[in-house]
Amino acid sequence: MTNNDIFKKLRVALQLRDDEIVKILELVDFRISKSELGAFFRKEDHPKYMECGDQILRNFLNGLVIHLRGPKPVKDSKGKPKKEG
């Protein structure tokens, strides 16, 4: 199974649109256009097909964690969550 296959399956399973995926990638400061993203979801024999590299899939998964769970809580020097206020 290729990175493209994994990316496609996650997109379908989570019912994500391309603009949502772009926003998820922006959560980890990774910029990509909708047209670049669309190249990953094309069939392999399409002239504009592009392989999804490890870095892109990794950034998507890291952004997905933030998207679903929220940002990581800030901790103090002892590793305990900081209290607000």
PDB file with one MODEL, atoms N, CA, C and O in Angstrom:
MODEL        1
ATOM      1  N   MET A   1       0.851  -1.168   0.000  1.00  0.00           N
ATOM      2  CA  MET A   1       0.000   0.000   0.000  1.00  0.00           C
ATOM      3  C   MET A   1       0.906   1.244   0.000  1.00  0.00           C
ATOM      4  O   MET A   1       1.837   1.339   0.799  1.00  0.00           O
ATOM      5  N   THR A   2       0.629   2.172  -0.884  1.00  0.00           N
ATOM      6  CA  THR A   2       1.450   3.381  -1.000  1.00  0.00           C
ATOM      7  C   THR A   2       0.916   4.491  -0.085  1.00  0.00           C
ATOM      8  O   THR A   2      -0.190   4.404   0.450  1.00  0.00           O
ATOM      9  N   ASN A   3       1.731   5.526   0.073  1.00  0.00           N
ATOM     10  CA  ASN A   3       1.288   6.694   0.840  1.00  0.00           C
ATOM     11  C   ASN A   3       0.034   7.308   0.216  1.00  0.00           C
ATOM     12  O   ASN A   3      -0.847   7.792   0.926  1.00  0.00           O
ATOM     13  N   ASN A   4      -0.041   7.283  -1.125  1.00  0.00           N
ATOM     14  CA  ASN A   4      -1.212   7.820  -1.813  1.00  0.00           C
ATOM     15  C   ASN A   4      -2.469   7.041  -1.423  1.00  0.00           C
ATOM     16  O   ASN A   4      -3.525   7.628  -1.186  1.00  0.00           O
ATOM     17  N   ASP A   5      -2.344   5.709  -1.359  1.00  0.00           N
ATOM     18  CA  ASP A   5      -3.480   4.868  -0.973  1.00  0.00           C
ATOM     19  C   ASP A   5      -3.932   5.190   0.451  1.00  0.00           C
ATOM     20  O   ASP A   5      -5.127   5.312   0.718  1.00  0.00           O
ATOM     21  N   ILE A   6      -2.973   5.325   1.356  1.00  0.00           N
ATOM     22  CA  ILE A   6      -3.292   5.639   2.759  1.00  0.00           C
ATOM     23  C   ILE A   6      -3.988   6.989   2.846  1.00  0.00           C
ATOM     24  O   ILE A   6      -4.998   7.136   3.534  1.00  0.00           O
ATOM     25  N   PHE A   7      -3.436   7.979   2.139  1.00  0.00           N
ATOM     26  CA  PHE A   7      -3.999   9.331   2.144  1.00  0.00           C
ATOM     27  C   PHE A   7      -5.439   9.311   1.618  1.00  0.00           C
ATOM     28  O   PHE A   7      -6.325   9.929   2.209  1.00  0.00           O
ATOM     29  N   LYS A   8      -5.671   8.598   0.501  1.00  0.00           N
ATOM     30  CA  LYS A   8      -7.018   8.496  -0.087  1.00  0.00           C
ATOM     31  C   LYS A   8      -8.000   7.857   0.892  1.00  0.00           C
ATOM     32  O   LYS A   8      -9.118   8.339   1.072  1.00  0.00           O
ATOM     33  N   LYS A   9      -7.562   6.762   1.521  1.00  0.00           N
ATOM     34  CA  LYS A   9      -8.444   6.046   2.448  1.00  0.00           C
ATOM     35  C   LYS A   9      -8.795   6.900   3.666  1.00  0.00           C
ATOM     36  O   LYS A   9      -9.933   6.871   4.135  1.00  0.00           O
ATOM     37  N   LEU A  10      -7.832   7.654   4.176  1.00  0.00           N
ATOM     38  CA  LEU A  10      -8.104   8.549   5.312  1.00  0.00           C
ATOM     39  C   LEU A  10      -9.072   9.661   4.901  1.00  0.00           C
ATOM     40  O   LEU A  10      -9.982  10.019   5.648  1.00  0.00           O
ATOM     41  N   ARG A  11      -8.857  10.193   3.710  1.00  0.00           N
ATOM     42  CA  ARG A  11      -9.737  11.263   3.215  1.00  0.00           C
ATOM     43  C   ARG A  11     -11.181  10.782   3.120  1.00  0.00           C
ATOM     44  O   ARG A  11     -12.103  11.498   3.512  1.00  0.00           O
ATOM     45  N   VAL A  12     -11.379   9.583   2.605  1.00  0.00           N
ATOM     46  CA  VAL A  12     -12.723   9.023   2.454  1.00  0.00           C
ATOM     47  C   VAL A  12     -13.314   8.671   3.819  1.00  0.00           C
ATOM     48  O   VAL A  12     -14.463   9.003   4.109  1.00  0.00           O
ATOM     49  N   ALA A  13     -12.521   7.996   4.655  1.00  0.00           N
ATOM     50  CA  ALA A  13     -13.013   7.548   5.961  1.00  0.00           C
ATOM     51  C   ALA A  13     -13.419   8.717   6.850  1.00  0.00           C
ATOM     52  O   ALA A  13     -14.399   8.633   7.590  1.00  0.00           O
ATOM     53  N   LEU A  14     -12.650   9.819   6.772  1.00  0.00           N
ATOM     54  CA  LEU A  14     -12.929  10.983   7.616  1.00  0.00           C
ATOM     55  C   LEU A  14     -13.811  12.013   6.916  1.00  0.00           C
ATOM     56  O   LEU A  14     -14.129  13.058   7.484  1.00  0.00           O
ATOM     57  N   GLN A  15     -14.204  11.711   5.677  1.00  0.00           N
ATOM     58  CA  GLN A  15     -15.067  12.584   4.872  1.00  0.00           C
ATOM     59  C   GLN A  15     -14.511  14.003   4.799  1.00  0.00           C
ATOM     60  O   GLN A  15     -15.207  14.975   5.091  1.00  0.00           O
ATOM     61  N   LEU A  16     -13.235  14.101   4.400  1.00  0.00           N
ATOM     62  CA  LEU A  16     -12.563  15.396   4.325  1.00  0.00           C
ATOM     63  C   LEU A  16     -12.569  15.916   2.894  1.00  0.00           C
ATOM     64  O   LEU A  16     -12.329  15.170   1.945  1.00  0.00           O
ATOM     65  N   ARG A  17     -12.846  17.210   2.755  1.00  0.00           N
ATOM     66  CA  ARG A  17     -12.744  17.884   1.458  1.00  0.00           C
ATOM     67  C   ARG A  17     -11.313  18.404   1.313  1.00  0.00           C
ATOM     68  O   ARG A  17     -10.578  18.509   2.295  1.00  0.00           O
ATOM     69  N   ASP A  18     -10.932  18.725   0.089  1.00  0.00           N
ATOM     70  CA  ASP A  18      -9.574  19.209  -0.165  1.00  0.00           C
ATOM     71  C   ASP A  18      -9.252  20.457   0.649  1.00  0.00           C
ATOM     72  O   ASP A  18      -8.149  20.578   1.181  1.00  0.00           O
ATOM     73  N   ASP A  19     -10.207  21.391   0.752  1.00  0.00           N
ATOM     74  CA  ASP A  19      -9.930  22.620   1.506  1.00  0.00           C
ATOM     75  C   ASP A  19      -9.727  22.321   2.993  1.00  0.00           C
ATOM     76  O   ASP A  19      -8.969  23.021   3.666  1.00  0.00           O
ATOM     77  N   GLU A  20     -10.390  21.300   3.504  1.00  0.00           N
ATOM     78  CA  GLU A  20     -10.198  20.906   4.908  1.00  0.00           C
ATOM     79  C   GLU A  20      -8.807  20.297   5.111  1.00  0.00           C
ATOM     80  O   GLU A  20      -8.160  20.534   6.131  1.00  0.00           O
ATOM     81  N   ILE A  21      -8.361  19.520   4.139  1.00  0.00           N
ATOM     82  CA  ILE A  21      -7.025  18.922   4.226  1.00  0.00           C
ATOM     83  C   ILE A  21      -5.961  20.006   4.172  1.00  0.00           C
ATOM     84  O   ILE A  21      -4.966  19.933   4.893  1.00  0.00           O
ATOM     85  N   VAL A  22      -6.160  21.015   3.321  1.00  0.00           N
ATOM     86  CA  VAL A  22      -5.216  22.139   3.248  1.00  0.00           C
ATOM     87  C   VAL A  22      -5.132  22.830   4.608  1.00  0.00           C
ATOM     88  O   VAL A  22      -4.038  23.163   5.063  1.00  0.00           O
ATOM     89  N   LYS A  23      -6.280  23.049   5.266  1.00  0.00           N
ATOM     90  CA  LYS A  23      -6.293  23.689   6.587  1.00  0.00           C
ATOM     91  C   LYS A  23      -5.627  22.817   7.647  1.00  0.00           C
ATOM     92  O   LYS A  23      -4.938  23.329   8.530  1.00  0.00           O
ATOM     93  N   ILE A  24      -5.829  21.507   7.563  1.00  0.00           N
ATOM     94  CA  ILE A  24      -5.193  20.581   8.513  1.00  0.00           C
ATOM     95  C   ILE A  24      -3.673  20.645   8.356  1.00  0.00           C
ATOM     96  O   ILE A  24      -2.950  20.647   9.353  1.00  0.00           O
ATOM     97  N   LEU A  25      -3.187  20.699   7.128  1.00  0.00           N
ATOM     98  CA  LEU A  25      -1.754  20.801   6.894  1.00  0.00           C
ATOM     99  C   LEU A  25      -1.204  22.147   7.377  1.00  0.00           C
ATOM    100  O   LEU A  25      -0.056  22.227   7.814  1.00  0.00           O
ATOM    101  N   GLU A  26      -2.014  23.195   7.301  1.00  0.00           N
ATOM    102  CA  GLU A  26      -1.583  24.508   7.784  1.00  0.00           C
ATOM    103  C   GLU A  26      -1.410  24.519   9.310  1.00  0.00           C
ATOM    104  O   GLU A  26      -0.659  25.340   9.836  1.00  0.00           O
ATOM    105  N   LEU A  27      -2.089  23.626  10.019  1.00  0.00           N
ATOM    106  CA  LEU A  27      -1.943  23.542  11.473  1.00  0.00           C
ATOM    107  C   LEU A  27      -0.522  23.177  11.883  1.00  0.00           C
ATOM    108  O   LEU A  27      -0.095  23.495  12.993  1.00  0.00           O
ATOM    109  N   VAL A  28       0.215  22.512  10.994  1.00  0.00           N
ATOM    110  CA  VAL A  28       1.610  22.160  11.268  1.00  0.00           C
ATOM    111  C   VAL A  28       2.549  22.962  10.369  1.00  0.00           C
ATOM    112  O   VAL A  28       3.669  22.536  10.086  1.00  0.00           O
ATOM    113  N   ASP A  29       2.077  24.134   9.924  1.00  0.00           N
ATOM    114  CA  ASP A  29       2.863  25.057   9.092  1.00  0.00           C
ATOM    115  C   ASP A  29       3.375  24.414   7.807  1.00  0.00           C
ATOM    116  O   ASP A  29       4.505  24.663   7.389  1.00  0.00           O
ATOM    117  N   PHE A  30       2.541  23.588   7.186  1.00  0.00           N
ATOM    118  CA  PHE A  30       2.869  22.985   5.904  1.00  0.00           C
ATOM    119  C   PHE A  30       1.896  23.538   4.877  1.00  0.00           C
ATOM    120  O   PHE A  30       0.687  23.332   4.983  1.00  0.00           O
ATOM    121  N   ARG A  31       2.421  24.236   3.892  1.00  0.00           N
ATOM    122  CA  ARG A  31       1.578  24.877   2.881  1.00  0.00           C
ATOM    123  C   ARG A  31       1.519  24.021   1.614  1.00  0.00           C
ATOM    124  O   ARG A  31       2.542  23.543   1.123  1.00  0.00           O
ATOM    125  N   ILE A  32       0.310  23.841   1.101  1.00  0.00           N
ATOM    126  CA  ILE A  32       0.096  23.105  -0.149  1.00  0.00           C
ATOM    127  C   ILE A  32      -1.171  23.653  -0.801  1.00  0.00           C
ATOM    128  O   ILE A  32      -2.121  24.020  -0.110  1.00  0.00           O
ATOM    129  N   SER A  33      -1.182  23.706  -2.125  1.00  0.00           N
ATOM    130  CA  SER A  33      -2.366  24.202  -2.824  1.00  0.00           C
ATOM    131  C   SER A  33      -3.329  23.041  -3.079  1.00  0.00           C
ATOM    132  O   SER A  33      -2.947  21.873  -3.008  1.00  0.00           O
ATOM    133  N   LYS A  34      -4.575  23.385  -3.376  1.00  0.00           N
ATOM    134  CA  LYS A  34      -5.575  22.349  -3.679  1.00  0.00           C
ATOM    135  C   LYS A  34      -5.186  21.556  -4.920  1.00  0.00           C
ATOM    136  O   LYS A  34      -5.421  20.350  -4.982  1.00  0.00           O
ATOM    137  N   SER A  35      -4.589  22.226  -5.917  1.00  0.00           N
ATOM    138  CA  SER A  35      -4.213  21.515  -7.141  1.00  0.00           C
ATOM    139  C   SER A  35      -3.054  20.549  -6.887  1.00  0.00           C
ATOM    140  O   SER A  35      -3.024  19.457  -7.454  1.00  0.00           O
ATOM    141  N   GLU A  36      -2.098  20.945  -6.036  1.00  0.00           N
ATOM    142  CA  GLU A  36      -1.015  20.023  -5.681  1.00  0.00           C
ATOM    143  C   GLU A  36      -1.576  18.821  -4.921  1.00  0.00           C
ATOM    144  O   GLU A  36      -1.162  17.682  -5.137  1.00  0.00           O
ATOM    145  N   LEU A  37      -2.512  19.096  -4.042  1.00  0.00           N
ATOM    146  CA  LEU A  37      -3.142  18.045  -3.247  1.00  0.00           C
ATOM    147  C   LEU A  37      -3.911  17.083  -4.150  1.00  0.00           C
ATOM    148  O   LEU A  37      -3.855  15.868  -3.960  1.00  0.00           O
ATOM    149  N   GLY A  38      -4.624  17.627  -5.128  1.00  0.00           N
ATOM    150  CA  GLY A  38      -5.411  16.805  -6.050  1.00  0.00           C
ATOM    151  C   GLY A  38      -4.562  15.820  -6.829  1.00  0.00           C
ATOM    152  O   GLY A  38      -5.052  14.763  -7.225  1.00  0.00           O
ATOM    153  N   ALA A  39      -3.295  16.146  -7.057  1.00  0.00           N
ATOM    154  CA  ALA A  39      -2.402  15.252  -7.799  1.00  0.00           C
ATOM    155  C   ALA A  39      -2.175  13.942  -7.048  1.00  0.00           C
ATOM    156  O   ALA A  39      -1.916  12.913  -7.671  1.00  0.00           O
ATOM    157  N   PHE A  40      -2.269  13.967  -5.719  1.00  0.00           N
ATOM    158  CA  PHE A  40      -2.085  12.745  -4.927  1.00  0.00           C
ATOM    159  C   PHE A  40      -3.276  11.797  -5.043  1.00  0.00           C
ATOM    160  O   PHE A  40      -3.136  10.589  -4.850  1.00  0.00           O
ATOM    161  N   PHE A  41      -4.442  12.346  -5.358  1.00  0.00           N
ATOM    162  CA  PHE A  41      -5.661  11.543  -5.382  1.00  0.00           C
ATOM    163  C   PHE A  41      -6.031  11.055  -6.786  1.00  0.00           C
ATOM    164  O   PHE A  41      -7.063  10.408  -6.966  1.00  0.00           O
ATOM    165  N   ARG A  42      -5.202  11.360  -7.764  1.00  0.00           N
ATOM    166  CA  ARG A  42      -5.445  10.896  -9.134  1.00  0.00           C
ATOM    167  C   ARG A  42      -5.008   9.434  -9.285  1.00  0.00           C
ATOM    168  O   ARG A  42      -4.308   8.890  -8.430  1.00  0.00           O
ATOM    169  N   LYS A  43      -5.433   8.813 -10.381  1.00  0.00           N
ATOM    170  CA  LYS A  43      -4.989   7.445 -10.682  1.00  0.00           C
ATOM    171  C   LYS A  43      -3.531   7.495 -11.123  1.00  0.00           C
ATOM    172  O   LYS A  43      -3.073   8.496 -11.673  1.00  0.00           O
ATOM    173  N   GLU A  44      -2.810   6.412 -10.876  1.00  0.00           N
ATOM    174  CA  GLU A  44      -1.376   6.371 -11.172  1.00  0.00           C
ATOM    175  C   GLU A  44      -1.050   6.610 -12.642  1.00  0.00           C
ATOM    176  O   GLU A  44       0.025   7.118 -12.959  1.00  0.00           O
ATOM    177  N   ASP A  45      -1.962   6.251 -13.545  1.00  0.00           N
ATOM    178  CA  ASP A  45      -1.681   6.417 -14.971  1.00  0.00           C
ATOM    179  C   ASP A  45      -2.047   7.811 -15.495  1.00  0.00           C
ATOM    180  O   ASP A  45      -1.849   8.095 -16.676  1.00  0.00           O
ATOM    181  N   HIS A  46      -2.574   8.676 -14.633  1.00  0.00           N
ATOM    182  CA  HIS A  46      -2.922  10.041 -15.039  1.00  0.00           C
ATOM    183  C   HIS A  46      -1.637  10.848 -15.207  1.00  0.00           C
ATOM    184  O   HIS A  46      -0.710  10.705 -14.410  1.00  0.00           O
ATOM    185  N   PRO A  47      -1.572  11.699 -16.240  1.00  0.00           N
ATOM    186  CA  PRO A  47      -0.338  12.465 -16.478  1.00  0.00           C
ATOM    187  C   PRO A  47       0.040  13.430 -15.333  1.00  0.00           C
ATOM    188  O   PRO A  47       1.215  13.757 -15.169  1.00  0.00           O
ATOM    189  N   LYS A  48      -0.935  13.875 -14.558  1.00  0.00           N
ATOM    190  CA  LYS A  48      -0.628  14.818 -13.474  1.00  0.00           C
ATOM    191  C   LYS A  48      -0.581  14.149 -12.100  1.00  0.00           C
ATOM    192  O   LYS A  48      -0.592  14.828 -11.073  1.00  0.00           O
ATOM    193  N   TYR A  49      -0.529  12.815 -12.086  1.00  0.00           N
ATOM    194  CA  TYR A  49      -0.403  12.066 -10.834  1.00  0.00           C
ATOM    195  C   TYR A  49       0.943  12.380 -10.186  1.00  0.00           C
ATOM    196  O   TYR A  49       1.955  12.522 -10.872  1.00  0.00           O
ATOM    197  N   MET A  50       0.942  12.486  -8.859  1.00  0.00           N
ATOM    198  CA  MET A  50       2.180  12.728  -8.133  1.00  0.00           C
ATOM    199  C   MET A  50       2.233  11.789  -6.929  1.00  0.00           C
ATOM    200  O   MET A  50       1.221  11.567  -6.264  1.00  0.00           O
ATOM    201  N   GLU A  51       3.406  11.245  -6.655  1.00  0.00           N
ATOM    202  CA  GLU A  51       3.550  10.383  -5.488  1.00  0.00           C
ATOM    203  C   GLU A  51       3.538  11.217  -4.219  1.00  0.00           C
ATOM    204  O   GLU A  51       4.136  12.291  -4.159  1.00  0.00           O
ATOM    205  N   CYS A  52       2.855  10.712  -3.213  1.00  0.00           N
ATOM    206  CA  CYS A  52       2.795  11.371  -1.913  1.00  0.00           C
ATOM    207  C   CYS A  52       4.005  10.910  -1.104  1.00  0.00           C
ATOM    208  O   CYS A  52       4.144   9.728  -0.790  1.00  0.00           O
ATOM    209  N   GLY A  53       4.862  11.846  -0.779  1.00  0.00           N
ATOM    210  CA  GLY A  53       6.057  11.509  -0.013  1.00  0.00           C
ATOM    211  C   GLY A  53       5.760  11.310   1.466  1.00  0.00           C
ATOM    212  O   GLY A  53       4.687  11.655   1.962  1.00  0.00           O
ATOM    213  N   ASP A  54       6.745  10.743   2.150  1.00  0.00           N
ATOM    214  CA  ASP A  54       6.609  10.491   3.581  1.00  0.00           C
ATOM    215  C   ASP A  54       6.372  11.786   4.361  1.00  0.00           C
ATOM    216  O   ASP A  54       5.581  11.809   5.304  1.00  0.00           O
ATOM    217  N   GLN A  55       7.059  12.866   3.964  1.00  0.00           N
ATOM    218  CA  GLN A  55       6.946  14.137   4.676  1.00  0.00           C
ATOM    219  C   GLN A  55       5.521  14.681   4.623  1.00  0.00           C
ATOM    220  O   GLN A  55       5.011  15.178   5.627  1.00  0.00           O
ATOM    221  N   ILE A  56       4.888  14.594   3.487  1.00  0.00           N
ATOM    222  CA  ILE A  56       3.528  15.113   3.345  1.00  0.00           C
ATOM    223  C   ILE A  56       2.549  14.295   4.179  1.00  0.00           C
ATOM    224  O   ILE A  56       1.709  14.856   4.883  1.00  0.00           O
ATOM    225  N   LEU A  57       2.654  12.974   4.100  1.00  0.00           N
ATOM    226  CA  LEU A  57       1.759  12.119   4.884  1.00  0.00           C
ATOM    227  C   LEU A  57       1.996  12.323   6.381  1.00  0.00           C
ATOM    228  O   LEU A  57       1.043  12.391   7.157  1.00  0.00           O
ATOM    229  N   ARG A  58       3.260  12.420   6.787  1.00  0.00           N
ATOM    230  CA  ARG A  58       3.592  12.642   8.197  1.00  0.00           C
ATOM    231  C   ARG A  58       3.002  13.964   8.695  1.00  0.00           C
ATOM    232  O   ARG A  58       2.411  14.020   9.774  1.00  0.00           O
ATOM    233  N   ASN A  59       3.165  15.024   7.904  1.00  0.00           N
ATOM    234  CA  ASN A  59       2.609  16.323   8.290  1.00  0.00           C
ATOM    235  C   ASN A  59       1.092  16.284   8.355  1.00  0.00           C
ATOM    236  O   ASN A  59       0.493  16.897   9.239  1.00  0.00           O
ATOM    237  N   PHE A  60       0.461  15.564   7.420  1.00  0.00           N
ATOM    238  CA  PHE A  60      -0.994  15.435   7.463  1.00  0.00           C
ATOM    239  C   PHE A  60      -1.431  14.724   8.735  1.00  0.00           C
ATOM    240  O   PHE A  60      -2.368  15.169   9.397  1.00  0.00           O
ATOM    241  N   LEU A  61      -0.769  13.631   9.085  1.00  0.00           N
ATOM    242  CA  LEU A  61      -1.133  12.887  10.294  1.00  0.00           C
ATOM    243  C   LEU A  61      -0.923  13.726  11.558  1.00  0.00           C
ATOM    244  O   LEU A  61      -1.750  13.692  12.468  1.00  0.00           O
ATOM    245  N   ASN A  62       0.175  14.475  11.617  1.00  0.00           N
ATOM    246  CA  ASN A  62       0.409  15.357  12.763  1.00  0.00           C
ATOM    247  C   ASN A  62      -0.643  16.457  12.836  1.00  0.00           C
ATOM    248  O   ASN A  62      -1.126  16.786  13.919  1.00  0.00           O
ATOM    249  N   GLY A  63      -1.000  17.025  11.688  1.00  0.00           N
ATOM    250  CA  GLY A  63      -2.051  18.043  11.648  1.00  0.00           C
ATOM    251  C   GLY A  63      -3.406  17.463  12.019  1.00  0.00           C
ATOM    252  O   GLY A  63      -4.219  18.132  12.657  1.00  0.00           O
ATOM    253  N   LEU A  64      -3.647  16.234  11.626  1.00  0.00           N
ATOM    254  CA  LEU A  64      -4.913  15.563  11.934  1.00  0.00           C
ATOM    255  C   LEU A  64      -5.072  15.375  13.438  1.00  0.00           C
ATOM    256  O   LEU A  64      -6.172  15.517  13.971  1.00  0.00           O
ATOM    257  N   VAL A  65      -3.986  15.057  14.116  1.00  0.00           N
ATOM    258  CA  VAL A  65      -4.022  14.920  15.577  1.00  0.00           C
ATOM    259  C   VAL A  65      -4.440  16.243  16.204  1.00  0.00           C
ATOM    260  O   VAL A  65      -5.295  16.269  17.089  1.00  0.00           O
ATOM    261  N   ILE A  66      -3.844  17.337  15.753  1.00  0.00           N
ATOM    262  CA  ILE A  66      -4.196  18.662  16.282  1.00  0.00           C
ATOM    263  C   ILE A  66      -5.640  18.994  15.947  1.00  0.00           C
ATOM    264  O   ILE A  66      -6.375  19.517  16.785  1.00  0.00           O
ATOM    265  N   HIS A  67      -6.045  18.688  14.718  1.00  0.00           N
ATOM    266  CA  HIS A  67      -7.415  18.969  14.266  1.00  0.00           C
ATOM    267  C   HIS A  67      -8.450  18.231  15.120  1.00  0.00           C
ATOM    268  O   HIS A  67      -9.478  18.801  15.487  1.00  0.00           O
ATOM    269  N   LEU A  68      -8.176  16.969  15.433  1.00  0.00           N
ATOM    270  CA  LEU A  68      -9.143  16.157  16.168  1.00  0.00           C
ATOM    271  C   LEU A  68      -9.065  16.341  17.684  1.00  0.00           C
ATOM    272  O   LEU A  68     -10.097  16.330  18.354  1.00  0.00           O
ATOM    273  N   ARG A  69      -7.868  16.510  18.233  1.00  0.00           N
ATOM    274  CA  ARG A  69      -7.693  16.612  19.686  1.00  0.00           C
ATOM    275  C   ARG A  69      -7.541  18.026  20.205  1.00  0.00           C
ATOM    276  O   ARG A  69      -7.813  18.295  21.375  1.00  0.00           O
ATOM    277  N   GLY A  70      -7.109  18.929  19.345  1.00  0.00           N
ATOM    278  CA  GLY A  70      -6.792  20.281  19.781  1.00  0.00           C
ATOM    279  C   GLY A  70      -5.295  20.397  20.009  1.00  0.00           C
ATOM    280  O   GLY A  70      -4.587  19.390  20.016  1.00  0.00           O
ATOM    281  N   PRO A  71      -4.806  21.620  20.196  1.00  0.00           N
ATOM    282  CA  PRO A  71      -3.367  21.816  20.373  1.00  0.00           C
ATOM    283  C   PRO A  71      -2.865  21.187  21.675  1.00  0.00           C
ATOM    284  O   PRO A  71      -3.616  21.018  22.635  1.00  0.00           O
ATOM    285  N   LYS A  72      -1.601  20.855  21.676  1.00  0.00           N
ATOM    286  CA  LYS A  72      -0.968  20.247  22.845  1.00  0.00           C
ATOM    287  C   LYS A  72      -0.959  21.261  23.993  1.00  0.00           C
ATOM    288  O   LYS A  72      -0.606  22.419  23.770  1.00  0.00           O
ATOM    289  N   PRO A  73      -1.340  20.860  25.220  1.00  0.00           N
ATOM    290  CA  PRO A  73      -1.345  21.810  26.327  1.00  0.00           C
ATOM    291  C   PRO A  73       0.080  22.236  26.690  1.00  0.00           C
ATOM    292  O   PRO A  73       1.016  21.440  26.611  1.00  0.00           O
ATOM    293  N   VAL A  74       0.227  23.486  27.082  1.00  0.00           N
ATOM    294  CA  VAL A  74       1.521  24.026  27.479  1.00  0.00           C
ATOM    295  C   VAL A  74       1.860  23.498  28.864  1.00  0.00           C
ATOM    296  O   VAL A  74       1.014  23.493  29.758  1.00  0.00           O
ATOM    297  N   LYS A  75       3.126  23.046  29.043  1.00  0.00           N
ATOM    298  CA  LYS A  75       3.548  22.493  30.331  1.00  0.00           C
ATOM    299  C   LYS A  75       4.601  23.387  30.967  1.00  0.00           C
ATOM    300  O   LYS A  75       5.325  24.107  30.280  1.00  0.00           O
ATOM    301  N   ASP A  76       4.672  23.327  32.303  1.00  0.00           N
ATOM    302  CA  ASP A  76       5.693  24.096  33.000  1.00  0.00           C
ATOM    303  C   ASP A  76       7.022  23.346  32.956  1.00  0.00           C
ATOM    304  O   ASP A  76       7.117  22.300  32.314  1.00  0.00           O
ATOM    305  N   SER A  77       8.041  23.862  33.626  1.00  0.00           N
ATOM    306  CA  SER A  77       9.374  23.261  33.579  1.00  0.00           C
ATOM    307  C   SER A  77       9.424  21.871  34.212  1.00  0.00           C
ATOM    308  O   SER A  77      10.350  21.108  33.938  1.00  0.00           O
ATOM    309  N   LYS A  78       8.442  21.527  35.056  1.00  0.00           N
ATOM    310  CA  LYS A  78       8.408  20.213  35.701  1.00  0.00           C
ATOM    311  C   LYS A  78       7.575  19.209  34.905  1.00  0.00           C
ATOM    312  O   LYS A  78       7.424  18.061  35.325  1.00  0.00           O
ATOM    313  N   GLY A  79       7.031  19.632  33.757  1.00  0.00           N
ATOM    314  CA  GLY A  79       6.259  18.722  32.932  1.00  0.00           C
ATOM    315  C   GLY A  79       4.788  18.670  33.256  1.00  0.00           C
ATOM    316  O   GLY A  79       4.051  17.864  32.687  1.00  0.00           O
ATOM    317  N   LYS A  80       4.342  19.544  34.189  1.00  0.00           N
ATOM    318  CA  LYS A  80       2.926  19.566  34.576  1.00  0.00           C
ATOM    319  C   LYS A  80       2.201  20.630  33.761  1.00  0.00           C
ATOM    320  O   LYS A  80       2.796  21.657  33.434  1.00  0.00           O
ATOM    321  N   PRO A  81       0.928  20.411  33.425  1.00  0.00           N
ATOM    322  CA  PRO A  81       0.166  21.423  32.682  1.00  0.00           C
ATOM    323  C   PRO A  81       0.119  22.732  33.451  1.00  0.00           C
ATOM    324  O   PRO A  81      -0.119  22.754  34.658  1.00  0.00           O
ATOM    325  N   LYS A  82       0.355  23.844  32.718  1.00  0.00           N
ATOM    326  CA  LYS A  82       0.303  25.167  33.339  1.00  0.00           C
ATOM    327  C   LYS A  82      -1.140  25.539  33.644  1.00  0.00           C
ATOM    328  O   LYS A  82      -2.049  25.246  32.867  1.00  0.00           O
ATOM    329  N   LYS A  83      -1.336  26.190  34.784  1.00  0.00           N
ATOM    330  CA  LYS A  83      -2.661  26.688  35.133  1.00  0.00           C
ATOM    331  C   LYS A  83      -2.841  28.064  34.533  1.00  0.00           C
ATOM    332  O   LYS A  83      -1.944  28.905  34.581  1.00  0.00           O
ATOM    333  N   GLU A  84      -4.021  28.280  33.964  1.00  0.00           N
ATOM    334  CA  GLU A  84      -4.302  29.587  33.361  1.00  0.00           C
ATOM    335  C   GLU A  84      -4.711  30.564  34.434  1.00  0.00           C
ATOM    336  O   GLU A  84      -5.360  30.202  35.416  1.00  0.00           O
ATOM    337  N   GLY A  85      -4.315  31.832  34.230  1.00  0.00           N
ATOM    338  CA  GLY A  85      -4.751  32.883  35.131  1.00  0.00           C
ATOM    339  C   GLY A  85      -3.762  33.187  36.112  1.00  0.00           C
ATOM    340  O   GLY A  85      -3.975  34.058  36.955  1.00  0.00           O
TER     341      GLY A  85
ENDMDL
END
